Amino acid sequence: MVIGEPTGGGYGYTDGGTPTTLAAGKGTSQVPDCARFRADGSYEVMGIQPDILVGFAVNDGPQLRAARFLTKLPDAVARVLSVQRTTAAR
């Protein structure tokens, strides 16, 4: 059960990425050199969508984020318990 906000996803770097020289300006850039796959085979680039969305605002401080999170926690617990009961009944 994931509670929170969607992540942006992205690519990864091993040992800082792959240095690549740009043709036009001869500058160099570090290019991502790995991709991460989840156990279900999906690709991380799309980010993670939470099972229960918590609407955080940009200016929310830690206390307000915690308060918003706590309002969603009872729903998350209820959903987990429901799944456990359904699984146990099989």
Backbone bond lengths (Angstrom), bond angles and torsions (degrees), N, CA, C in turn:
res aa  C-N    CA-C-N  psi(-1)  N-CA   C-N-CA  omega(-1)  CA-C   N-CA-C  phi
1 M - - - 1.444 - - 1.523 107.63 -
2 V 1.318 116.60 121.94 1.459 121.16 179.66 1.528 107.93 -111.06
3 I 1.315 116.07 126.16 1.461 122.50 179.12 1.525 107.33 -117.86
4 G 1.312 117.12 132.75 1.459 119.20 176.24 1.507 111.72 150.07
5 E 1.319 115.16 -138.87 1.454 120.94 -179.58 1.523 109.16 -123.52
6 P 1.333 117.31 157.42 1.466 119.36 -179.69 1.528 111.16 -61.08
7 T 1.312 115.40 144.94 1.463 119.12 174.60 1.517 108.47 -92.27
8 G 1.302 115.66 161.99 1.457 120.35 -178.03 1.516 113.89 -79.56
9 G 1.320 117.37 -15.62 1.464 119.27 -176.21 1.511 110.19 72.14
10 G 1.285 116.05 -166.31 1.451 118.85 177.50 1.508 113.24 141.45
11 Y 1.274 113.80 -168.52 1.452 122.61 -179.03 1.512 108.63 -112.17
12 G 1.314 116.24 172.66 1.448 119.68 -179.13 1.512 112.29 -126.03
13 Y 1.307 113.36 170.11 1.451 121.47 -179.47 1.525 108.78 -126.35
14 T 1.305 116.74 137.87 1.453 121.31 169.93 1.527 106.79 -112.23
15 D 1.298 116.29 127.16 1.471 121.62 -178.06 1.523 112.34 52.60
16 G 1.336 116.97 38.22 1.462 120.23 174.68 1.510 115.52 89.84
17 G 1.305 119.71 0.11 1.466 121.38 179.22 1.512 112.59 93.84
18 T 1.305 114.90 -173.89 1.457 121.34 -179.48 1.526 108.94 -104.90
19 P 1.338 118.18 115.83 1.463 118.88 179.10 1.528 109.83 -67.15
20 T 1.324 116.08 129.99 1.457 121.41 -177.82 1.521 108.65 -129.17
21 T 1.330 117.43 130.22 1.455 122.07 178.43 1.520 108.75 -88.43
22 L 1.321 115.94 127.44 1.464 121.21 179.86 1.524 109.61 -79.87
23 A 1.323 116.47 134.37 1.464 121.67 -175.22 1.520 112.50 -65.08
24 A 1.323 118.16 -42.77 1.465 120.89 -172.78 1.528 113.00 -69.17
25 G 1.313 117.33 -49.61 1.458 119.33 -174.18 1.503 114.28 -108.63
26 K 1.313 117.17 -2.45 1.469 123.27 -178.36 1.525 112.34 64.56
27 G 1.322 117.13 13.20 1.456 120.04 174.87 1.518 109.48 -77.34
28 T 1.301 116.57 166.70 1.463 119.78 178.08 1.525 109.99 -115.73
29 S 1.294 114.30 152.99 1.455 121.97 179.20 1.521 108.32 -138.65
30 Q 1.312 116.33 147.07 1.455 120.37 175.32 1.536 107.02 -90.19
31 V 1.311 117.44 119.75 1.455 123.35 -177.19 1.527 109.02 -103.20
32 P 1.355 117.18 134.84 1.471 118.86 177.13 1.525 110.52 -54.93
33 D 1.326 115.46 143.25 1.462 118.17 -176.68 1.525 113.62 -130.39
34 C 1.320 117.25 20.45 1.452 117.68 174.96 1.525 109.77 -151.61
35 A 1.304 114.25 157.15 1.462 121.84 175.68 1.512 107.28 -127.89
36 R 1.317 116.03 144.13 1.462 119.52 -178.31 1.524 109.77 -111.52
37 F 1.312 114.21 133.46 1.461 120.87 177.68 1.519 108.81 -113.43
38 R 1.319 114.97 143.18 1.463 120.80 178.06 1.519 109.81 -85.28
39 A 1.322 115.65 169.91 1.463 121.51 -179.13 1.527 111.60 -59.26
40 D 1.350 117.59 -31.28 1.466 120.13 -179.44 1.529 112.78 -82.06
41 G 1.336 117.18 1.09 1.461 121.22 177.47 1.518 114.00 92.74
42 S 1.337 118.17 -6.73 1.460 119.86 179.51 1.529 109.93 -75.65
43 Y 1.306 115.05 158.19 1.455 122.74 -174.03 1.524 109.10 -99.26
44 E 1.298 117.90 134.70 1.451 123.16 -174.56 1.528 114.46 -66.25
45 V 1.316 118.81 -17.17 1.464 120.55 -174.02 1.527 112.31 -58.05
46 M 1.310 117.85 -24.67 1.457 120.60 179.85 1.527 112.40 -82.81
47 G 1.308 118.07 -3.05 1.457 121.23 -179.72 1.517 111.67 79.88
48 I 1.286 115.81 -174.85 1.457 121.94 -179.39 1.523 108.34 -115.97
49 Q 1.316 115.84 128.47 1.450 121.58 175.47 1.526 107.68 -97.98
50 P 1.315 117.65 122.67 1.467 119.12 -177.84 1.522 111.73 -69.33
51 D 1.325 115.06 152.49 1.461 120.19 174.92 1.528 109.88 -68.86
52 I 1.319 115.85 -36.14 1.462 121.58 177.53 1.523 107.44 -126.37
53 L 1.319 115.34 115.68 1.459 121.64 -176.82 1.521 110.82 -81.41
54 V 1.332 116.04 130.52 1.459 122.28 172.95 1.523 106.15 -110.35
55 G 1.316 116.29 124.07 1.460 120.23 -177.22 1.513 112.80 -82.81
56 F 1.312 116.36 86.59 1.459 120.85 175.77 1.522 108.86 -81.96
57 A 1.331 116.37 144.27 1.458 121.64 174.33 1.527 108.71 -102.46
58 V 1.305 116.34 156.95 1.463 121.58 -176.90 1.526 111.83 -56.45
59 N 1.311 117.25 -40.06 1.468 120.95 -175.40 1.523 113.91 -89.57
60 D 1.318 118.61 4.18 1.463 120.98 179.40 1.524 110.41 -65.00
61 G 1.309 115.95 127.91 1.468 120.76 174.33 1.517 109.55 -83.54
62 P 1.332 117.45 177.78 1.468 121.11 -177.72 1.527 113.70 -58.08
63 Q 1.330 117.43 -39.19 1.466 119.38 -178.55 1.524 111.59 -68.06
64 L 1.317 117.46 -42.12 1.463 120.26 178.86 1.526 111.06 -68.20
65 R 1.323 116.65 -37.91 1.477 119.51 176.26 1.524 110.61 -61.95
66 A 1.329 116.29 -42.87 1.466 120.27 178.82 1.529 110.32 -63.34
67 A 1.317 117.22 -41.96 1.466 120.84 179.24 1.523 110.72 -63.18
68 R 1.325 117.28 -43.83 1.476 120.62 178.55 1.531 110.67 -63.13
69 F 1.331 115.49 -41.80 1.460 120.89 178.59 1.525 110.79 -60.65
70 L 1.326 115.72 -45.50 1.466 120.41 -177.11 1.533 112.56 -64.09
71 T 1.327 117.94 -27.21 1.468 119.15 177.39 1.528 111.34 -69.01
72 K 1.319 117.48 -25.14 1.472 122.03 -178.95 1.524 112.67 -92.95
73 L 1.321 117.55 -15.80 1.455 121.58 -174.85 1.535 113.99 -60.35
74 P 1.332 120.47 -42.81 1.469 119.26 178.63 1.534 113.10 -59.18
75 D 1.322 116.84 -37.96 1.470 120.51 177.48 1.529 110.40 -64.36
76 A 1.324 116.66 -41.30 1.463 120.74 179.67 1.519 111.01 -63.12
77 V 1.324 116.57 -45.13 1.466 120.75 179.78 1.523 109.94 -62.31
78 A 1.329 116.88 -44.13 1.468 120.68 179.35 1.527 111.15 -61.17
79 R 1.315 117.02 -40.92 1.473 119.82 179.56 1.522 111.64 -66.54
80 V 1.324 117.15 -41.02 1.468 120.47 178.25 1.524 110.19 -63.36
81 L 1.321 117.10 -45.25 1.459 120.33 179.57 1.533 111.35 -63.42
82 S 1.314 116.87 -37.02 1.466 120.82 177.73 1.525 111.04 -63.69
83 V 1.318 116.21 -42.73 1.473 120.13 178.60 1.519 110.25 -65.22
84 Q 1.333 116.99 -41.44 1.472 120.56 178.91 1.519 110.61 -62.13
85 R 1.321 118.20 -42.82 1.471 121.20 179.56 1.520 110.49 -64.25
86 T 1.328 116.70 -42.43 1.466 120.57 179.51 1.514 110.64 -64.11
87 T 1.313 117.26 -42.11 1.465 121.85 -179.88 1.529 110.48 -66.97
88 A 1.318 117.21 -41.60 1.462 121.06 -178.87 1.530 111.62 -67.48
89 A 1.326 117.28 -29.99 1.462 121.14 -178.85 1.527 112.34 -72.79
90 R 1.313 116.86 -17.99 1.477 119.63 -178.23 1.461 112.66 -76.04
